[in-house]
């Protein structure tokens, strides 16, 4: 087999492959003979179908398979011999005018680029820090208490107020016409929890059992119900029951119900602090990792292989359609999703992947076994049975690969932070928790 490679443009290459015709013909005949031993056709006993009949029925498809296999093998062998890092699949076309006894093919493909990492010494990166305060622990305790609250009927003449659970009937109309989801009976919601739109809560607040009221409610333009988004409805609400909330005291009983080992308030607060510190650690790492990656990409120079970008685009569109399907969107798999919506993100992901891979290779930042173990132990520590969670990770190669990928990203982050100019910024706990 003779091979030649030429550069077309940037990362695009063309390779010419030639294969002896007899190699293809011999393989076709070999596969047809094997097929004849098992094929079933009307009028013949199994294994007794004449070769000419088998060739007539299956010759074209077998020839096509052999051509694909042999050309693919030849391309892989030639690319390996030429030490080419091929990105994506080659586009292979047969050439005309081949010498007698040979078949020639052109394979057009892309190669992965050379990556110039650049000097990070002059890049400024903001690194966030945050602390778990007593106020954060108090707020978490309040959330845990709310999750365990109980309700008791208020007197009939008691007005509904924030924290109460109201049971209501309501009906809404737009331009005098009912709309889907605009009517309910014995509907319960807690005032102040944000379950209902503000106008609805405001209208119900102060009402007593047996009272009715009409009011207008303007649905936001981005409301999840597309039929009513941006429209104004006339509502009537009737209050049938009002219940006052009772939050459990912060005491040993609450600590015990939450699974604290020594059933003490101090122990409960210590558990909460530990869990919040773990969450803060992961959020800070995520935020600082993003800043480090931005810095890394900003200085790197490389051409993007279109094949890799296209593959990432297709994956992102497939995920978007799967998300639409999960939300119940009809014919989600046929939804028109323009590639350009995802192209900037796809290009960034490919660029970042190539840059990170080069940095890892150049600086030996691969995940060490002790790092992988430490990360799994960290993840498992927040569960009731850490050993079982750890075994769950170790028992699946895909999950282990995901952990190794995260550890590599952490190694890259640490390396980049050691190269750039770091400015530290303390952020409030609530601000950090509110960040995505």
N, C-alpha and C positions, 0 to 999 in steps of 0.2 A: 504493500500500500504506500503510495506516494502522498506526501502532505506538504502544502504550502500555506502560509498565513500572511495576510496583509492587513494593515491598519486602514480603516475606512474613515472614521471620525471619532476623536476623543477616545471613548471606551469601546467603540464598535470595531469588530474584527471580522474578517472573512477567511474561512478555511476551505480549501478544495480537497475533496477526498476522492480516491479512485478505488474501485473494488472489482476483482475479477468476476465476470459473469458466471463462470462455472461454479464459484463458491456459493453464489445465491441459488443457482439451479439445483446443485447437489443438496443444499439444505431444504429447499422446497420439496424435492422428491423424498427426502428422508422423513419429513414431517407428514407428507401425504401417506407414506407407507405405514407410519405409526397410526395415523388416523383411520386407515382402512381396516385395521385390526379391531377397532372398537365401534366404528360408525354403524348406525342402524338406518336402513332405507327399505321402503316398501318393495317387496318382491325378492329380497335377498336375505339369506340368513346372516346373523351377526358375524363379522369377520370374513365374509365371503363376497363382499361387494367388489366388483372388478376395479382395478386401478384407474382405468380410463373414465369410469363413471364417477369415482371419487374425485378425480382431477377436474372433471367437468363441473361438478357441483361446488367443490371447495378450493379449486386451484387459485382463483383470484384472491380470495381472502387470505389463504396461506402465503401466497406470494407477497401480499401487502405486509403481513406480519413479519415475514423474513426480511424484507427490505428495511422495515423500521428497525428491527433488532440489529441487523448487521451494520447499517449505517450508524445507528446509535452507539454500537460497540466501537466502531472505527473512530467516531468522533471523540468518545470518552478516552480511548487509548491515545489518540493524537494530542488531545488537550493535555493529558497527563504527561506525555513525553515532552511537550513544549512548555511544561510548568505553567499552564494558563489557569487562572482562577476564574472559572466561568460563572457569570451571573445570569440566572434564569435559563430558559430552554432555547436552544438554537433554532433558527428558521432554516430548514433544509429544502433545497430544490434541486431537481435533477438537471444536469447540464446536457445540452445537445451537442452532437458531433464528437462523441467520445471515441477513442481508438477501438478497433475491433477487439472483442473479447473483454472489454472493460466497461464499467459504468462510472461516470463521474458525477459528483454532487458538490454544490456550494452550500456551506453552512455559515450563516451570518449570525453573530452572537455578540454579547457584551462581556467584558471582563470587569472584575472588581477593581476599583481605582487604587492608586498609590495615595496614601493619606499623609499630608504634612500637618503635624499636630500643632506647630506654632509655639511661641514663647508665652507662658502664662504669667511671668513675673510681674508684668505691668497691669494685669487685670485686677480690678477691685470687686470683691464679692462680699455681700452682706450676710453675715451668719447670725441666725436668730437664737436666742436663749429664752427660757421661761422657767418659772418656779411654780410649784403647787403650794398655794397659800391656804391658810385656815379658812378663808372665805370660800375658796373653791370646794373644800371639804364640806362646809356648811351647805353650800348650794347643792352638792351631790346628795347629801343627806335629805334635803328637802324633796328632791326628785324621788328618792327611794321611798320616802314617807307618802308622797302623793300616789305612788304606784300601789301602796297598801292601804289607801284611805277607804273608809266606810261611809255610808250615807244614812241619814235619818230624816224622816218627814219634818218639814217646818210647819208651824201653824198656818191656817188658811189665810190669815191676814198679813203674813210676813212677805215682804217684797223680795223678789229674786235678786241676788247679788253675786259678785265675783266669787267663784269657788263652788257655788251651788250647782247641783244637777237638776236641770229642768226637763220635764216631760211635756211635750207640746204636740198640737196638731197644727199643720201649716199648709197653705196653698198659695202658689204664685202664678201670676198670669202676665204675659207680655202682649200689649195691645189687645187686652181682653181675652186672649187665647191661652189655655193651659199649655205647659211644655214639659217634656220628659224630665223626671227627677224633681219637679216643682211642687210635689204634693206628698205628704206623709202624715201618718197618724201614730200617736204614742212614740214620737221620736225623742230620744234622750241625747242631751249634750251638756257639757260642763262649761259654764260661763267663765271666760278668761283663758280657756285652754287653746283657743285658736282653731277649734274644729269647724266653726261656722264663720262666715264673713262678718266683718266688724259691724256693718249696719244691722245684721240679724241679731247679734249679741246685744248691741245698743238698744234695739227695740224691745228685746225680752227683759233686759235689766230693769228692775223696779216694778215689774208686773207681779200680780198676785194670782193665786189659784182661782180659776173661773173667769179671769179677764181675757178679753180679746182686743186685738189692735191691728190696724192696717198701716203699712209703711211702704216706702219705695226702697228698692235695693238695686244699686248699679253694679252689674257684674264687670270685673276687670277685663281689659282687652285680651290679656293672656290667660284667662280662666280656662281650666281644663275642659269644660264642656263647650265645645266649639259652637253649638247651636245658640247658646245664650251669651257667649263672650262679647263684651262691649255693649250689651243691651241693658235696659232698665226694666225691672219687673215690679209689679204691684203685689205685695204679699199681705196675707192675713194670717196672724198667729194667735192661737188660743192656748193658755197655760192650764195644764191638767194636774200637774204635781210639781212641788219644789222640795228638794232634799238638801239639807246642809251636810257639808263634808266634815268628817272627823279624821284628823291625821294622828297616827300613833305617836306616842311620846318617844323621844330619843333615850331609850333605857336598855336594860339588859334583855328584856323581852324582844325588842326590835333587833338587837344584836344577834340574838339566838335565831330569830326567824330568818335573818340574812346569812346564816351559816358561819358566823364568827366563832372560832374555836373556843375561846375562853368566855364567850357570851358577856363581854364587857363593852362599855361605850368607848373606852380608850382603845381596846383591841379593834373595834369596828372602825374607828377613825384611822387607825394605823393601816387596816386593810384597804380602806378607801384611798388613803394617801399613796400606798404602794401601787394600786391599780391605776390611779391618775398619773403617777410618775411614769409608769410604763407607757401609757397612752401619749403623754407629753413627749417622751423619748422618741416614739415612732413618728409623731407628727413633726417634730423638729428635724428628725432625720430626713423625712420626706421633703420638707420645705428646703432644707439646706442642700439636699441632693439635687433638687431642681436647679438651685442657684449655681451649683458646681457644674452641672451638665451644660447650662447656658453658657458659662464661662469657657468651658472646654470647646463647645461648638463654635463660639465666636471667633476663635483663633485658628481653627482648623481649615485647611484648604483641600478640596477634593472635588472631583466630578461625580455626579450621581448616576448610577446605572439605571436607565429607564425601566429595565426588566424588574428590578427590585422595587422601584416606586410603584409600578403597575401591580405587582403582586400584593404590595401593602394596601394599595387602593381597593383592590378586589376583596381583600380580607376585611377592611373597614366597612365597605358597603354591605358585605354579607352579615357582619355583626349588627349593622344598623337595621337591616331587614329582620334579623332575628329579634331585635329589641322591639320593633314595631309589631311583630307577630305575637310576642309575649304580652303586649299591651292590648291585644285583641283587634288590631287593625286588619280589615278584610283585604285579602290578596296582597299581603305584605311582601311576599316573595316576588311580586311583579311591580312593586312600587318604584316609580321613576326616581332614582337618586343620582343626580349629576356628579360625575367624578370630581369636578372642580371644587365642590363643597369640601371634600376631604384632602385635596391635593397638597395644600400647604402643610397639613399635619402629617400626611404620608411622607412627604419629602423630608420633613424634620426627623421623623422616626428613623428613616433609612440613613440619613446623614449621621444621626446620633449613634445608631447601631454600629456603623462602620468606624466612626471615630473612637468609640469606647473599645471596640474589638482591637483596634491598633494600639491604643494606650495600654490595654491589658497585656497584649503580646509583648510590647516594647519594654514594659516595666514589671513583668511577671506578677500581675495582680490577680491571678486566678484564685478561686475559692479554696482555701486549705480545709482539710477535714475538721480541724479543731474549730475553725470559724463557722462551718456549717453546723456542727454540734451545738455551739454556743447560741446560734440564732434559733435553732429548733427548740432548745431549752427555754429561751426567752419567750418564744411564741406559746409554748406549752404551759408556762408558769401561771398564766391567768386562768387556767381551767382547773376544775375540781380534781381531775385525775391526770396530772401532767405526763406520767409514764405512758398511759394509753395513747395520748395525743402524739407523743414523740414516736411511738411505734407506728402510728397511723402515717406519719411523714416518711419514716424509714421504709415502710412497706410498699411504697409506690414510686417508681422511677420518675414519673412525670412531676410529682410533688417535690421530689428531691431536686430535680432540675430547676424548678421554680425557686427553691430556696437558694441553690447555688447561684442563680442569676441575681438574686437580691444581694447576696454576700459580695458578689463581684461589683455590683453597683456601689455598695458601701465602701469597698476598697478603692474604687475610682474616686468617690467623693472625698475620702480621706486624703488620697494622693493629691487631688486638685487643690483642696484647701491648704495643703502644705506648700503649694507652688505660688498661689495668688496672694494679693494683699487683702487680708481679712479685716473687715470692720464688724464688730460685734454689736448687735442691737437686742435689747431685752424687750420682749413683748408680753403684754398682759395675758394671763391664763385664758380669760374669756375670748380675747381676740384670737389666740391660737386655736382654741376649740371651734371657733366660728369659721376658720379658714378651711377651704376644701383641700 
